[in-house]
């Protein structure tokens, strides 16, 4: 069954690539969904153009030092884009870092970071490779999802969206070799042909996301033996499936302003459910200087439900073995999440096209550790010769004093650089990321946080 499914998806991807040029010509007027100018789309789905990037540096993993040679060119030809990510880490003994090549064929496939057609807001969007911040719909179920939990455990994923005007779909697959996490959101605009102001933009959608990994739905149960000894065992409950429906309606479509209202309802089978009522607004081009977007949601949830359950840390947290202790995301969902209400907000935009930023935060009133924070920024050329790139994600936040503590619930990368010449960048990169811990048969049993510091000298040529 899985072999047939993989073959079918590859055949569909091939047919999509062959038909993309024809479809693009037929869609001379781009069909922009209500989310086209939201904070997420502005920041995470922007075209980067063509350039060659490469350099040398030093990587530090714990107390191990590696010399790094990197090549990271990106090529854009019309709507097509290709990005490579070649990192050769060489030890002081002159050997390649073993952990970079332990995933068989995937270790070589990951050298191609992505191949894409279009961007997320286009009527046709396709991407295969690394998924950095996948989203379906408004992100109530799947948001900021990363299919690569670590550079040392790369996966080849797929995003595929098509918008035909009256209807369409969004979809994603986390890994074409395992099909662990699969999601799809078909949508319909039932009033589009009527030509009614605003009402024609009514959009109805339904989302299904499932994880069929054997560890996706692990519950920990205490079993008492006849001897009186109590043992905690892992009970596998099959696939974990989340379902959702949503509706959105434009409130304003003006040359400078977009505004929308939406309602999302979602549930995780066997667990709980949630409801989100939100408004979003975007200033598309203020004085030719600023693009700005904001979103505000009121959230309601029952016990045993998490908004954006499939998030940036999902692959690390699905299942972990730490000695005799087992930790699973599904078991934490069952035991630690309280119902009630909460609030969620987003803010993002761009200034002069040279400073982009995005931030989102969730605070649940009754769940003690229900905070989720995402901060991202890119600053290039706004301040002469200075480059700043930063990404930070943290979940399960309790008190606000816990916002910026780095632990197993955090991801962070900060790069600060100085460009003495247009083609040369001297930078220092700090990463708080994860390394896979493998069993004797090379299976990943958990991920451990690791701190990396890399000074780099990069050559960057724009063309």
NUTILO-84676 format. One record per residue (C-alpha): residue number from 1; x, y negated, z; residue in three letters. Coordinates in Angstrom, 1 decimal, padded with zeros to 4 digits. Each point is the difference from the previous one (the first is absolute). Example, Ala and Ser with C-alpha at 12.3 -4.5 7.8 and 13.67 -1.06 7.14 Angstrom:
<atoms>
> mivo X Y Z nuvex
> 1 012.3 004.5 007.8 ALA
> 2 001.4 -003.4 -000.7 SER
</atoms>
This chain:
<atoms>
> mivo X Y Z nuvex
> 1 000.0 000.0 000.0 UNK
> 2 002.7 -002.5 001.0 UNK
> 3 002.0 000.9 -003.1 UNK
> 4 -003.0 -000.7 -002.2 UNK
> 5 -000.7 -003.3 001.8 UNK
> 6 003.6 -001.2 -000.5 UNK
> 7 -000.1 000.9 -003.7 UNK
> 8 -003.3 -001.8 -000.4 UNK
> 9 001.3 -003.2 001.6 UNK
> 10 003.2 000.0 -002.0 UNK
> 11 -002.1 000.5 -003.2 UNK
> 12 -002.3 -002.9 001.0 UNK
> 13 003.1 -002.2 000.8 UNK
> 14 001.4 000.8 -003.5 UNK
> 15 -003.2 -000.8 -001.7 UNK
> 16 -000.3 -003.3 002.0 UNK
> 17 003.4 -001.1 -001.1 UNK
> 18 -000.8 000.8 -003.6 UNK
> 19 -003.3 -001.9 000.1 UNK
> 20 001.2 -003.0 002.0 UNK
> 21 000.9 -002.2 -002.9 UNK
> 22 -003.3 000.5 -001.7 UNK
> 23 -001.9 -000.7 003.2 UNK
> 24 002.0 -003.1 000.6 UNK
> 25 -000.8 -001.4 -003.5 UNK
> 26 -003.7 000.8 000.5 UNK
> 27 000.0 -001.9 003.3 UNK
> 28 001.0 -003.4 -001.3 UNK
> 29 -001.8 -001.7 002.8 UNK
> 30 001.4 001.2 003.4 UNK
> 31 -002.6 001.3 002.4 UNK
> 32 001.0 -001.2 003.4 UNK
> 33 -001.7 001.6 003.0 UNK
> 34 -000.9 -002.2 003.0 UNK
> 35 003.3 001.0 001.8 UNK
> 36 002.2 -001.3 -002.9 UNK
> 37 001.1 -003.0 001.9 UNK
> 38 -000.1 001.3 003.6 UNK
> 39 003.1 -000.2 002.2 UNK
> 40 000.9 003.7 -000.6 UNK
> 41 -000.1 -000.3 -003.8 UNK
> 42 002.0 -003.2 000.0 UNK
> 43 002.8 001.4 002.0 UNK
> 44 000.3 003.7 -000.8 UNK
> 45 -001.0 000.1 -003.7 UNK
> 46 002.0 -002.6 -001.8 UNK
> 47 002.1 000.3 -003.1 UNK
> 48 003.8 -000.2 000.6 UNK
> 49 001.2 -000.3 -003.6 UNK
> 50 003.2 001.7 -001.3 UNK
> 51 003.3 -000.1 001.7 UNK
> 52 003.1 002.0 000.8 UNK
> 53 000.9 000.4 003.6 UNK
> 54 002.9 002.0 001.4 UNK
> 55 002.8 -000.3 002.6 UNK
> 56 002.1 001.5 002.7 UNK
> 57 -000.4 000.0 003.7 UNK
> 58 000.2 001.9 003.3 UNK
> 59 -002.7 002.1 001.6 UNK
> 60 000.0 000.8 003.7 UNK
> 61 -002.1 003.0 001.2 UNK
> 62 000.4 000.1 003.8 UNK
> 63 003.8 000.3 000.4 UNK
> 64 000.7 001.2 -003.6 UNK
> 65 001.3 -002.4 -002.6 UNK
> 66 -000.6 000.5 -003.7 UNK
> 67 001.2 -002.1 -003.0 UNK
> 68 -002.9 -000.7 -002.3 UNK
> 69 -000.2 -000.5 -003.8 UNK
> 70 -003.4 -001.1 -001.1 UNK
> 71 -001.7 -000.6 -003.3 UNK
> 72 -003.6 -001.4 000.0 UNK
> 73 -000.9 -001.3 -003.5 UNK
> 74 -003.7 -000.8 -000.9 UNK
> 75 -001.1 -000.2 -003.5 UNK
> 76 -003.3 -001.6 -001.2 UNK
> 77 -001.2 000.5 -003.6 UNK
> 78 -003.4 -001.6 -000.4 UNK
> 79 -002.3 001.7 002.5 UNK
> 80 002.5 002.8 000.6 UNK
> 81 002.5 000.0 002.9 UNK
> 82 002.7 002.4 001.1 UNK
> 83 002.1 -000.3 003.2 UNK
> 84 003.0 002.1 001.0 UNK
> 85 001.4 000.5 003.5 UNK
> 86 003.4 001.7 -000.1 UNK
> 87 001.9 000.0 003.3 UNK
> 88 003.3 001.9 000.3 UNK
> 89 001.1 000.1 003.7 UNK
> 90 003.5 001.3 000.4 UNK
> 91 001.5 001.0 003.3 UNK
> 92 003.4 -001.1 001.2 UNK
> 93 001.2 003.5 -001.0 UNK
> 94 -001.1 -000.6 -003.6 UNK
> 95 -003.1 002.1 000.0 UNK
> 96 -003.6 -000.9 -001.0 UNK
> 97 -002.4 -000.2 002.9 UNK
> 98 -001.6 003.5 000.2 UNK
> 99 -003.4 -001.2 001.2 UNK
> 100 -000.5 -002.0 -003.2 UNK
> 101 -000.2 003.2 -002.1 UNK
> 102 -001.8 002.6 002.1 UNK
> 103 -003.4 -000.2 -001.8 UNK
> 104 000.9 001.9 -003.1 UNK
> 105 -001.4 -001.4 -003.2 UNK
> 106 -001.7 -002.9 001.9 UNK
> 107 003.5 -001.2 001.0 UNK
> 108 000.7 -000.8 -003.6 UNK
> 109 -003.5 -001.1 -001.0 UNK
> 110 000.0 -002.6 002.7 UNK
> 111 002.8 -001.8 -001.9 UNK
> 112 -002.9 -001.3 -002.1 UNK
> 113 -001.8 -002.2 002.5 UNK
> 114 -003.0 -000.5 -002.2 UNK
> 115 -001.5 -000.2 -003.4 UNK
> 116 -003.1 -002.2 -000.3 UNK
> 117 -002.5 -001.5 -002.5 UNK
> 118 -001.6 -003.3 001.1 UNK
> 119 -000.5 -001.1 003.6 UNK
> 120 -002.7 000.9 002.5 UNK
> 121 -002.4 -002.8 -001.0 UNK
> 122 000.1 000.9 -003.7 UNK
> 123 -002.8 001.9 -001.9 UNK
> 124 002.5 002.8 -000.4 UNK
> 125 002.7 000.7 002.6 UNK
> 126 002.2 003.1 000.2 UNK
> 127 003.0 000.7 002.2 UNK
> 128 002.0 003.1 000.6 UNK
> 129 002.8 000.2 002.6 UNK
> 130 000.4 -001.7 003.3 UNK
> 131 -003.2 -001.4 001.5 UNK
> 132 001.0 -002.9 002.2 UNK
> 133 -003.4 -001.3 001.2 UNK
> 134 -003.0 001.9 -001.6 UNK
> 135 -003.5 -001.2 000.7 UNK
> 136 -003.5 001.2 -001.0 UNK
> 137 -002.8 -002.5 000.1 UNK
> 138 000.2 -002.4 002.9 UNK
> 139 002.4 002.4 001.8 UNK
> 140 -002.4 001.3 002.6 UNK
> 141 001.2 003.5 -000.4 UNK
> 142 003.3 -000.2 -001.9 UNK
> 143 002.1 -003.2 000.3 UNK
> 144 003.8 -000.8 -000.3 UNK
> 145 000.5 003.8 -000.5 UNK
> 146 003.6 001.1 -000.7 UNK
> 147 000.6 003.4 -001.5 UNK
> 148 003.7 -000.1 000.8 UNK
> 149 000.4 000.4 003.8 UNK
> 150 003.8 -000.3 -000.5 UNK
> 151 002.6 -000.5 -002.7 UNK
> 152 001.1 003.5 000.9 UNK
> 153 -003.5 001.5 -000.7 UNK
> 154 -001.1 -001.6 -003.2 UNK
> 155 -003.3 000.9 -001.8 UNK
> 156 -001.3 -000.7 -003.4 UNK
> 157 -003.5 -001.5 000.3 UNK
> 158 -002.5 -001.4 -002.5 UNK
> 159 -002.4 -003.0 000.0 UNK
> 160 -002.5 -000.2 -002.8 UNK
> 161 -002.7 -002.7 -000.3 UNK
> 162 -002.4 -000.7 -002.9 UNK
> 163 -002.6 -002.8 -000.2 UNK
> 164 -002.5 000.1 -002.9 UNK
> 165 -002.0 -003.0 001.2 UNK
> 166 -003.2 001.7 001.1 UNK
> 167 001.8 002.8 001.8 UNK
> 168 003.4 001.4 000.7 UNK
> 169 002.2 001.8 002.5 UNK
> 170 003.1 -000.2 002.2 UNK
> 171 002.0 003.1 000.9 UNK
> 172 003.2 001.1 001.5 UNK
> 173 001.9 003.3 000.6 UNK
> 174 002.8 000.0 002.7 UNK
> 175 002.2 002.7 -001.6 UNK
> 176 -000.4 001.7 -003.4 UNK
> 177 001.8 003.1 001.3 UNK
> 178 -002.3 000.6 003.0 UNK
> 179 -003.2 -002.1 -000.5 UNK
> 180 -000.1 -000.5 003.8 UNK
> 181 -001.8 -003.4 000.2 UNK
> 182 -002.5 -000.7 -002.8 UNK
> 183 -002.3 -002.9 -000.2 UNK
> 184 -002.6 -001.4 -002.5 UNK
> 185 -002.4 -002.9 000.0 UNK
> 186 -002.5 -000.3 -002.8 UNK
> 187 -001.9 -003.3 -000.2 UNK
> 188 -003.0 -001.4 -001.9 UNK
> 189 -001.2 -003.5 -000.8 UNK
> 190 -003.7 000.6 -000.6 UNK
> 191 -001.0 -003.7 -000.8 UNK
> 192 003.0 -000.9 -002.2 UNK
> 193 -002.0 000.0 -003.2 UNK
> 194 -002.7 -002.3 001.3 UNK
> 195 002.3 -003.1 -000.1 UNK
> 196 -001.3 -001.3 003.3 UNK
> 197 002.4 -002.4 001.8 UNK
> 198 001.8 001.8 002.8 UNK
> 199 -002.5 002.8 000.2 UNK
> 200 001.5 001.6 -003.1 UNK
> 201 003.2 000.5 002.0 UNK
> 202 -001.7 002.3 002.5 UNK
> 203 002.2 003.1 000.4 UNK
> 204 -000.8 003.3 001.6 UNK
> 205 002.6 002.6 000.8 UNK
> 206 000.6 003.3 001.7 UNK
> 207 003.3 001.3 001.3 UNK
> 208 001.2 003.5 000.7 UNK
> 209 003.5 000.7 001.4 UNK
> 210 001.2 003.4 001.0 UNK
> 211 003.2 001.6 001.4 UNK
> 212 000.3 003.7 -000.7 UNK
> 213 003.3 000.4 001.7 UNK
> 214 -000.1 002.9 002.5 UNK
> 215 000.9 -002.4 002.8 UNK
> 216 -002.5 -002.7 -000.9 UNK
> 217 -002.6 001.0 002.5 UNK
> 218 001.9 001.6 002.9 UNK
> 219 -001.6 -000.1 003.4 UNK
> 220 001.8 001.0 003.2 UNK
> 221 -001.9 002.4 002.3 UNK
> 222 000.8 001.3 003.4 UNK
> 223 -000.3 003.8 000.2 UNK
> 224 000.1 001.9 003.4 UNK
> 225 001.4 003.5 -000.2 UNK
> 226 -001.0 002.9 002.2 UNK
> 227 003.2 -000.6 002.0 UNK
> 228 -001.3 -003.4 000.9 UNK
> 229 002.6 -001.8 -002.1 UNK
> 230 -001.3 -002.9 -002.0 UNK
> 231 001.4 -000.6 -003.5 UNK
> 232 -000.7 -002.8 -002.4 UNK
> 233 -000.5 001.3 -003.6 UNK
> 234 -000.5 -001.8 -003.3 UNK
> 235 -003.3 000.8 -001.6 UNK
> 236 -000.1 -000.9 -003.7 UNK
> 237 -003.4 -001.2 -001.1 UNK
> 238 000.4 -000.1 -003.8 UNK
> 239 000.0 -003.1 -002.2 UNK
> 240 -000.6 -003.4 001.5 UNK
> 241 -002.6 -002.0 -002.1 UNK
> 242 -001.1 -003.6 000.3 UNK
> 243 -003.1 -001.4 -001.8 UNK
> 244 -001.1 -003.6 -000.6 UNK
> 245 -002.4 -002.2 -001.8 UNK
> 246 000.3 -003.7 -000.7 UNK
> 247 -001.7 -003.0 -001.5 UNK
> 248 001.4 -003.4 -001.0 UNK
> 249 -001.7 -003.2 -001.3 UNK
> 250 001.7 -003.1 -001.3 UNK
> 251 -000.9 -003.2 001.9 UNK
> 252 001.8 -002.4 -002.3 UNK
> 253 001.8 000.1 -003.3 UNK
> 254 001.5 -003.4 -000.6 UNK
> 255 003.2 -001.1 -002.0 UNK
> 256 001.9 -000.3 003.3 UNK
> 257 -002.0 002.1 002.5 UNK
> 258 -001.1 003.6 000.2 UNK
> 259 -002.1 001.2 003.0 UNK
> 260 -001.6 003.4 000.7 UNK
> 261 -001.9 001.8 002.7 UNK
> 262 000.1 003.8 000.4 UNK
> 263 -001.2 002.8 002.2 UNK
> 264 001.9 003.3 000.5 UNK
> 265 -001.2 003.2 001.8 UNK
> 266 002.4 002.9 000.5 UNK
> 267 000.3 003.2 002.0 UNK
> 268 002.5 002.8 000.5 UNK
> 269 -001.7 003.4 -000.1 UNK
> 270 000.0 001.7 003.4 UNK
> 271 001.0 -003.3 001.7 UNK
> 272 -001.6 -003.5 000.0 UNK
> 273 -001.2 -002.8 -002.2 UNK
> 274 000.5 -003.7 -000.4 UNK
> 275 -001.6 -003.1 -001.6 UNK
> 276 001.7 -003.1 -001.3 UNK
> 277 -001.7 -003.3 -001.0 UNK
> 278 002.3 -002.5 -001.6 UNK
> 279 000.5 -003.2 -002.0 UNK
> 280 003.0 -000.9 -002.1 UNK
> 281 001.0 -003.2 -001.8 UNK
> 282 002.8 -001.0 -002.4 UNK
> 283 001.3 -003.3 -001.2 UNK
> 284 001.4 001.1 -003.4 UNK
> 285 002.2 -002.9 -000.9 UNK
> 286 000.0 -003.0 002.3 UNK
> 287 001.6 -003.0 -001.7 UNK
> 288 002.1 002.4 -002.0 UNK
> 289 002.0 000.7 003.1 UNK
> 290 -001.8 002.5 002.3 UNK
> 291 -002.0 003.2 -000.3 UNK
> 292 -001.6 000.9 003.3 UNK
> 293 -002.3 002.8 001.1 UNK
> 294 -001.6 000.9 003.3 UNK
> 295 -002.3 002.8 001.3 UNK
> 296 -001.9 000.4 003.2 UNK
> 297 -001.9 003.2 001.1 UNK
> 298 -002.1 000.9 002.9 UNK
> 299 000.5 003.7 000.7 UNK
> 300 -002.2 002.5 001.9 UNK
> 301 001.0 003.6 000.7 UNK
> 302 -001.0 003.1 002.0 UNK
> 303 002.3 002.1 002.0 UNK
> 304 002.6 002.0 -002.1 UNK
> 305 000.2 -002.3 -002.9 UNK
> 306 002.9 -002.1 -001.4 UNK
> 307 -000.2 -002.6 -002.7 UNK
> 308 002.6 000.5 -002.7 UNK
> 309 000.7 003.5 001.3 UNK
> 310 002.3 000.6 -003.0 UNK
> 311 002.6 -002.7 000.6 UNK
> 312 003.7 -000.8 -000.3 UNK
> 313 000.9 002.5 002.8 UNK
> 314 -002.3 002.8 -000.9 UNK
> 315 002.6 002.3 -001.6 UNK
> 316 002.2 -000.3 003.1 UNK
> 317 -002.8 000.5 002.5 UNK
> 318 -002.1 002.8 -001.6 UNK
> 319 001.8 002.7 002.0 UNK
> 320 003.2 000.1 002.1 UNK
> 321 001.8 002.7 002.0 UNK
> 322 002.2 -001.2 002.8 UNK
> 323 001.4 003.0 001.7 UNK
> 324 -003.0 001.9 001.3 UNK
> 325 -002.2 -003.1 -000.2 UNK
> 326 -002.3 -000.6 -003.0 UNK
> 327 -001.5 -003.3 -000.9 UNK
> 328 -002.5 -000.5 -002.7 UNK
> 329 -001.8 -003.1 -001.4 UNK
> 330 -003.4 001.8 000.0 UNK
> 331 000.4 001.0 003.7 UNK
> 332 000.8 -003.6 000.9 UNK
> 333 -003.1 -001.1 -001.9 UNK
> 334 -002.2 002.4 002.0 UNK
> 335 001.4 -000.9 003.4 UNK
> 336 001.1 -003.7 000.0 UNK
> 337 -002.3 -002.1 -002.1 UNK
> 338 -003.0 -001.7 001.7 UNK
> 339 -003.0 -001.5 -001.7 UNK
> 340 -001.2 -003.5 000.1 UNK
> 341 000.8 -003.0 -002.1 UNK
> 342 003.0 -001.9 -001.2 UNK
> 343 001.3 -002.6 -002.5 UNK
> 344 002.3 000.1 -003.0 UNK
> 345 001.6 -002.8 -002.0 UNK
> 346 002.3 -000.5 -003.0 UNK
> 347 001.8 -003.0 -001.3 UNK
> 348 002.2 -000.2 -003.0 UNK
> 349 001.1 -002.0 -002.9 UNK
> 350 002.8 -001.6 -002.0 UNK
> 351 001.7 -003.4 -000.1 UNK
> 352 001.5 -001.1 -003.4 UNK
> 353 000.2 003.7 -000.9 UNK
> 354 003.2 000.2 002.1 UNK
> 355 -001.3 000.7 003.5 UNK
> 356 -002.5 002.8 000.4 UNK
> 357 -001.4 001.1 003.3 UNK
> 358 -002.6 002.5 001.4 UNK
> 359 -001.2 000.7 003.5 UNK
> 360 -002.7 002.1 001.5 UNK
> 361 -001.1 000.8 003.5 UNK
> 362 -002.6 002.2 001.7 UNK
> 363 -001.0 -000.3 003.6 UNK
> 364 -002.6 002.4 001.5 UNK
> 365 -001.6 -001.2 003.2 UNK
> 366 -000.5 003.4 001.8 UNK
> 367 002.9 002.1 -001.4 UNK
> 368 003.0 -000.6 002.2 UNK
> 369 002.5 000.5 -002.8 UNK
> 370 -002.0 -000.9 -003.1 UNK
> 371 002.1 -002.8 -001.4 UNK
> 372 001.4 000.2 -003.6 UNK
> 373 002.4 -002.6 -001.4 UNK
> 374 001.5 -000.5 -003.5 UNK
> 375 002.3 -002.9 -000.9 UNK
> 376 001.7 -000.5 -003.3 UNK
> 377 001.9 -002.9 -001.6 UNK
> 378 002.1 -000.7 -003.1 UNK
> 379 002.0 -003.2 -000.3 UNK
> 380 002.1 -000.4 -003.1 UNK
> 381 001.3 -003.3 -001.6 UNK
> 382 -002.3 -002.3 002.1 UNK
> 383 003.0 -000.8 002.1 UNK
> 384 003.1 -000.2 -002.3 UNK
> 385 002.2 003.2 000.1 UNK
> 386 -002.0 001.6 002.9 UNK
> 387 -001.9 003.3 -000.3 UNK
> 388 -002.2 001.4 002.8 UNK
> 389 -002.1 003.2 -000.3 UNK
> 390 -001.8 001.5 003.0 UNK
> 391 -002.5 002.8 000.7 UNK
> 392 -001.3 001.1 003.4 UNK
> 393 -002.8 002.4 000.9 UNK
> 394 -001.1 001.2 003.4 UNK
> 395 -003.0 001.9 001.2 UNK
> 396 -001.4 001.0 003.5 UNK
> 397 000.8 -003.3 001.4 UNK
> 398 -001.1 -000.6 003.6 UNK
> 399 000.9 -003.4 001.6 UNK
> 400 001.2 -002.7 -002.3 UNK
> 401 003.4 000.3 001.6 UNK
> 402 000.3 003.3 -001.8 UNK
> 403 -000.4 -001.6 -003.4 UNK
> 404 003.7 000.0 -001.0 UNK
> 405 001.4 002.9 001.9 UNK
> 406 001.6 002.6 -002.3 UNK
> 407 -000.9 003.6 000.7 UNK
> 408 -001.6 003.1 -001.8 UNK
> 409 -003.1 -002.2 -000.8 UNK
> 410 002.0 -002.6 -002.0 UNK
> 411 001.5 -000.5 -003.4 UNK
> 412 002.2 -003.0 -000.8 UNK
> 413 002.4 -001.3 -002.7 UNK
> 414 001.6 -003.5 -000.1 UNK
> 415 002.4 -001.2 -002.6 UNK
> 416 001.8 -003.4 000.3 UNK
> 417 002.1 -001.0 -002.9 UNK
> 418 002.1 -002.8 -001.4 UNK
> 419 000.5 -000.5 -003.8 UNK
> 420 003.2 -002.0 -000.7 UNK
> 421 -000.6 000.6 -003.7 UNK
> 422 -003.3 000.8 -001.9 UNK
> 423 001.2 003.5 -000.8 UNK
> 424 001.5 000.9 003.5 UNK
> 425 -001.7 000.6 003.3 UNK
> 426 001.7 000.6 003.3 UNK
> 427 -002.4 001.5 002.5 UNK
> 428 -000.5 001.8 003.2 UNK
> 429 -002.9 002.6 000.3 UNK
> 430 -001.4 001.2 003.2 UNK
> 431 -002.4 003.0 000.0 UNK
> 432 -002.0 001.8 002.6 UNK
> 433 -001.0 003.1 -001.8 UNK
> 434 -000.3 003.8 000.4 UNK
> 435 002.2 003.0 -000.6 UNK
> 436 -001.6 003.5 -000.5 UNK
> 437 001.0 002.7 002.5 UNK
> 438 000.0 003.4 -001.7 UNK
> 439 -000.4 003.6 001.2 UNK
> 440 002.4 002.8 -000.9 UNK
> 441 -002.0 000.6 -003.3 UNK
> 442 000.3 -003.7 -001.0 UNK
> 443 -003.6 -000.8 000.9 UNK
> 444 -000.6 -003.4 001.5 UNK
> 445 -001.3 000.4 003.6 UNK
> 446 000.0 -003.7 001.0 UNK
> 447 001.4 -003.5 -000.7 UNK
> 448 002.2 -001.9 002.4 UNK
> 449 000.5 -003.8 -000.2 UNK
> 450 003.4 -001.1 -001.0 UNK
> 451 001.7 -003.5 -000.2 UNK
> 452 001.9 -000.8 -003.2 UNK
> 453 002.2 -003.0 -000.7 UNK
> 454 001.3 -000.6 -003.5 UNK
> 455 002.2 -002.9 -001.2 UNK
> 456 -000.3 -000.2 -003.7 UNK
> 457 001.6 -001.8 -003.0 UNK
> 458 -002.5 000.1 -002.8 UNK
> 459 000.2 -000.9 -003.7 UNK
> 460 -003.4 -001.2 -001.3 UNK
> 461 -000.6 -001.0 -003.6 UNK
> 462 -003.4 -001.3 -001.2 UNK
> 463 -001.0 000.6 -003.6 UNK
</atoms>
